[in-house]
Amino acid sequence: MSRLTGFLPTALARPFAVIGGVLLLIAAMLPWATFLLNDGAYPDKATLQFFDAPLELTGYRWNVLLFGAAAIIATFAPTPGKARVLRALGWGGLAISAITSIFIAGKGGGLGAITAVDGNYAFGGIVGVIGGIVLILAAGAMPLPDIPHWSTKVFGLEGWAGRIAAWVALLIAFAAVLYLVQLTLTVGGIGGAAFPYAGPVFLAFLGFAGGLLGALHGMGITGWVSRLSEENRAFSIVVLLLCAFALPFTEAGSQYWMQVAATIGVYAATAIGLNIVVGLAGLLDLGYVAFLGIGAFVAANLSGAAASTVGWNIPFPLAALLSAVIAGIFGAIVGSPTLRVRGDYLAIVTLAFGEIFYRTAQNDIGTLTGGASAIPGIPPITMFGTAFNEPITLFGTELPTGVLYYFLIVLVVAAVMAVFANLKNSRIGRAWIAIREDEDAARAMGIATGKAKILAFMCGATLAGLAGAIFVHKLGTASYDSFKFLESVTLLAAVILGGMGTIPGAVLGASLLFVLPEKLREFEDYRLLVFGLALIFIMRFRPQGLVPDRVRRAEFAGETAEGKSIEEIQEKAVLEQELELEREHEAPSAPKEAGR
Amino acid sequence: MSAAARHSAADTVLEANGVTMIFGGLTALNEVSLSLDEGRIVGLIGPNGAGKTTLFNCLTGLYTPTRGSVRLRGRELPHDPAKVTSSGVARTFQNIRLFPNMTVLENVLVGRHIRMKQGPIASLFHGPRFHRGERDARQRSRELLEFVGLSNLDDEVARNLPYGDQRRLEIARALATEPDVLLLDEPTAGMNPQETEAARQLIFRIRDTGISVVVIEHDTKFIFSLCDTVSVLVQGEVLVEGSPETVRDDPRVIEAYLGKPREEVEASLTEAAATGQVVEHGANGGEEKDA
C-alpha cells in the first residue's frame, strides 16, 4: 500500500477522488452480467440495464453506490481523517467489484459475462474496480492524517448528563454492531445447492463491511467507541450481553443460524483458552484441539449415551465441570515438557500430543472414544426440565430449535471472557506476558517460569474442556474426526488473525474462520483455497491482527503505511547489529547464550 | 581471598569464593573471589571478555559455576535465578532486557511479582483482597518509578522509551524485587555525561536506602568516583582489588587497559623473533574510548 503513496501529484488528489466516487456510482447503475447465469439469475438484478431502476438497487450494488456517494461527500466535506476514509472506501469498492466480477466471469464462462456478449453490455464490475483503484490512488496522493482522537466527553457534557450521553452513544453503537452481525450471518442466505451465490454475495458483503469499518476507523469513530466502552465497562458488558441475547429475535433467529452461532461460540470459547497459552504466555501450541476433544469425550461418557462404555448419566453442570477438570489435568501433563523445550521444539511436542490424542481416539484405545464408529446418540442437555433441543417461546416469539444452546454458549463465552480478562490483569497474567516477552528476564525477576507455563497450559485446557462438553451435547455425537490437526491450526489462525492477547480478537477470529467455510460452501473444492488466500491477505495487510492488543498496535504502527518507517527499521537493525557485536566481544558468555 | 578475609563475616552481604566457570575448553573465570560489604558499592572493571558478565551470571544463578560458592549473608545461593532473586539479589542486564511490549508500570509490577501473594484463585475472582494487593503494588511501583526519575510515564510502552530511560526502568524493575544486593551490568553504557552523572547520583541514593551494589562498567572515571572498592578482572582472574586510588595507580591495570609501553613491546617482539615464538600480549586499549 505504501508504494501507492505519492503515485499521483497532490494537486490531482481531489479530482481523482471525485472521479473514483463517480465511477463507483456509475458502476452501481450499470449492468454487471451480460446474461442470466446457468445456475439462475445473479442476485440484485445483475443484468439490470443502465439506469433502468436506480431506486431499486439492492445488495452489493447498493453498497457500491453508498461507497461512491460517501467518497464524493468525503472529498468535499471537511471529513476527519480524509485520506484514510477515502482509502478504505476505495478498497471496499474494489473488493466488492472484484469479487463479484470474478465470480460472474467464472460462472458465466469467461470475460464475456462481464463485458459484452451478443450486443449486451455489462461493464459494472470493471468500472467498479477502476473506480476503487482511482480512489485508492487519490487517497495515496493526499497527506496521510493521524487518526483523529475524539474526546470521550460526548458533546462536552460532564457528570450525569455526560454519562447518559455516553450510554446513548454506546447503545447506538452496539445496536449497529448487532445489526452488522445479524447481516453478516444471514447475508446471501444458506450456502449450498439451494442458493449457489451465497459465497460471493457474502464475500462482497465482507468487502463492504471491511470498507465501512475502515472508514469509521479512519474517522476515529471505532477508537472513540472502544474508549467509551472502556470507560463505561460495566454498562458495555451488560448491553453487549443483551445484544447477544437479542440476536435470536432478529432475522438471524432461524434454526440454521442459531446452530452456526452456537458452533462459533464453542470455537470462540476454545480460542480464548488458546489465547491464554499463545497470546499471553507466548507458548505455541499446535495440538490444542485435543483438549476440546478430551472434554468432549469425558462429557460423552458421562451423558448416559447408550454407546459409551462408562455410560454414567450425571447432571450436565457436574459433567461439564468434570470435563473441564480432566482436560485441565491433561493440560498440565502436556505443559510439563515446556520446562525443557522452547519455541519451535515446544510446537513439535504439542503437535505430537495432538496426534497421539487423535490416533488414540481413532483406535479406541481404552474403549472410551468409540473409535471409528464414534459415540452417537448423546442426549441433549436437560436442565430445569427442558431439553435444550426443543424450540421455546419467549416474549411471544417462537424461537427455533437450538436457541437454548445458543443462550448457554453465550453465557459460557461471557464467563470465559471474564476468566481471561481477570487472569490477564493479575500478577499471574503479568508473569505470563513477561515470559512471552523475555523468559530469562522473567526468571531474573523471580518468576517461577516452569510453574507459570504449566499453569497457562492448565487454564487453557480447562476452558477448552468446558467448551468440549457443550460441543458434544450440541452435536449429539462424539467422533475423533472432529479433533484433527487442521482444527488446531484453524484455532491458532483464529487467535493470530483476530489479534493475539485480546478477547474481541479471538471471538472475531473464531467467527470468521468458522463462518467463512460455512458461507463458502458452493465453492466446494476451492473454498479452502479462497480461505487460505483470505488469510494471506489479512496477514499481509494487518499483521497485528484484526483487533490488536493496545501494545501490539503500537508495535506495528510504524510498519503499516506511514512510509518513514523504513529508515527507522534499518536504523534499529544497525543498532541491534552493533549490540550483537558488543555481545560477541564478551566472548566467554557466548556458549550459554547461543543455547537460548 | 585476602580481601574477603579482612572483613568480619557479620557485615559481608555477598561473598563469592573461588568461583570457576569453564565452558568446554574455555576457562571464563578462574578462582574469582569477591566480597561485598553492607551498604557499599563495589566496582568491577576489566577489558572486554574478562568475564565480568559471566561472574554476574554466576552470582545470580543463571550459570552454575564449575567450582566455588556464592553466599548471601553466609547462606549458599541456589542455582536458580528465580530463587536467587527471591533471596534478595536483583540485577540489570548489559544489553537492556525489559519486557519491551509491556508498559512502564507493568514492567515494574512484574518486578513486584515475588513480593505479591495473589495465587491463581485470587487472580481468577478479583476479590477485595486482590484489589488491595494490586493497589499497594501499583502504589509501590509508582514510588519506585519516581525514585529513578520516571514519573508520569506509567502507560508508555517500554520499547518506546529513550535509551537512558530504559536503563533507569530496568533499575526500577530490579528494585521492585526488594533486593539486599543490586548487580548493575554497565548501567551507563551509551549515556551522555549528564545522564552518567544522574546515574551516579541514583546509585548513591540506592546505596543510601541500605542496598549494597556491585557495578560493572567500562568507564573508569565513573567507577573510581563511585565505588568504595574496585576489582579488576583480566582474563577470568582478579588482577587487582582495592580502593579506587590503589587500583588506579597499579601498573598492571594500566598495562591491562593500555598495553605495555612501546619500548617494552618492541623488546619482547625482538625477543620473540629471536626465539621464534609468537608473543601474546594483554588486551588492547579500545575500552578507553568509552570513558
Interface residues (C-beta under 8 A of the other chain):
Chain A: V419 N422 L423 S426 R427 I428 G429 R430 A431 I433 A434 E437 D438 D440 A441 A442 R443 A444 M445 G446 I447 A448 T449 L455 C459 D549 V551 R552 A554 E555 L579 E582 R583 H585 E586 A587 P588 S589 P591 K592
Chain B: M21 F23 G24 L26 A28 L29 N48 G49 G51 K52 T53 T54 N57 T60 L62 Y63 D80 P81 A82 K83 T85 S86 A90 R91 F93 Q94 N95 R97 L98 F99 P100 N101 M102 T103 E106 L109 V110 G111 R112 H113 I114 M116 Q118 P120 A122 S123 L124 F125 H126 F130 G133 E134 A137 V157 R159 N160 R173 T177 G236
